[in-house]
Amino acid sequence: MTTLLPQDVNDNPIPAMRLKQAKAHSIAFSDTSARNATAFDTGTRIISVYADAPVYLAFGGADVNATTNDHYFPSGIYYDMAIGGDDSAQFTHVAALQVSGSGTVYISEKE
């Protein structure tokens, strides 16, 4: 298969996306739900997430709030997530809530 993606030593394509300029977000989280202040760009379909402490994450619009029933995300993991595309609505915000201690979740929009 022909691809423009970089390839590993076995000639398998390596998915690679560029970080969007001026589209980095950080959310300081504690025992109260917090979300990104600026909505994701309408063209963003993938975000990368890193948290320095375990956190619950919820995805949605400008009014989204995280609870202990939302998605658990461990600390120290860099992970790419889809926030929209194809026929699904795009999420514009991420809300974060501490699991056991406060911290920061870092989010990068990709293109």
C-alpha atoms as one frame of an Amber mdcrd trajectory, in Angstrom:
protein
   0.000   0.000   0.000   1.334   3.446  -0.893   1.384   5.933   1.970   2.783
   9.360   2.752   3.097   8.474   6.442   6.496   7.693   7.936   7.248   3.972
   8.121   8.844   1.752  10.762  11.669  -0.728  10.067   9.099  -3.294   8.862
   7.601  -0.793   6.381   4.414  -0.409   8.434   2.891   3.097   8.329   3.259
   5.108  11.534   0.218   7.331  12.132   1.512  10.865  12.538  -0.359  14.096
  13.010   0.912  17.619  13.409   0.237  19.702  16.519  -1.905  22.750  15.732
  -0.231  26.086  16.389  -1.634  27.983  19.396  -4.042  25.118  20.197  -2.584
  23.800  23.451  -4.874  23.671  26.482  -4.355  22.907  30.147  -6.978  22.261
  32.796  -6.081  22.509  36.471  -8.370  20.018  38.183  -9.363  19.448  41.799
 -12.437  18.212  43.648 -14.584  20.528  41.507 -15.120  19.845  37.801 -13.154
  22.164  35.489 -13.127  22.415  31.671 -11.044  24.009  28.950 -11.861  27.717
  28.704 -11.518  27.905  24.924 -13.467  25.551  22.664 -11.566  23.242  20.350
 -11.230  24.444  16.766 -14.125  23.306  14.557 -11.684  21.404  12.338 -10.071
  19.440  15.159 -10.895  15.737  15.139  -8.036  14.391  17.282  -6.610  15.595
  20.593  -3.693  14.306  22.640  -4.146  14.127  26.409  -1.624  13.861  29.258
  -2.459  14.130  32.962   0.028  14.479  35.817  -2.420  12.860  38.278  -5.311
  10.381  37.796  -8.432  12.161  36.558 -12.018  11.584  35.460 -12.737  13.043
  32.002 -16.039  13.959  30.343 -16.440  15.195  26.771 -19.168  17.512  25.519
 -20.085  21.136  24.940 -19.410  24.334  26.861 -21.539  23.121  29.787 -19.926
  19.676  30.280 -19.028  18.669  33.846 -17.031  15.640  34.980 -18.227  13.291
  37.721 -16.853  10.145  39.327 -19.023   8.174  36.875 -17.062   9.477  33.886
 -14.027   8.045  32.111 -11.033   7.308  34.332  -7.729   8.447  32.835  -4.454
   7.468  34.562  -1.509   9.763  35.112   1.649   9.625  33.043   0.033   8.372
  29.817   0.142  10.345  26.532  -2.912   9.309  24.535  -4.623  10.391  21.309
  -8.439  10.586  21.284 -11.012  11.320  18.592 -13.408  14.138  19.454 -15.506
  14.047  16.290 -15.575  13.332  12.634 -17.551  11.439  10.039 -21.179  11.448
  11.173 -20.565  12.068  14.892 -20.870  15.492  16.483 -17.627  17.133  17.528
 -16.922  17.650  21.220 -15.816  21.206  21.943 -14.759  20.812  25.579 -13.273
  18.365  28.072 -14.091  18.489  31.770 -11.755  17.068  34.423 -12.275  15.983
  38.048  -9.671  14.650  40.447  -9.601  11.010  41.464  -7.646  11.495  44.692
  -5.581  14.656  44.329  -5.411  17.789  42.230  -3.348  18.069  39.080  -3.262
  19.302  35.515  -4.398  17.706  32.285  -2.635  18.910  29.144  -4.440  18.777
  25.805  -3.026  19.338  22.325  -5.196  19.711  19.231  -3.861  17.894  16.165
  -4.327  18.176  12.423
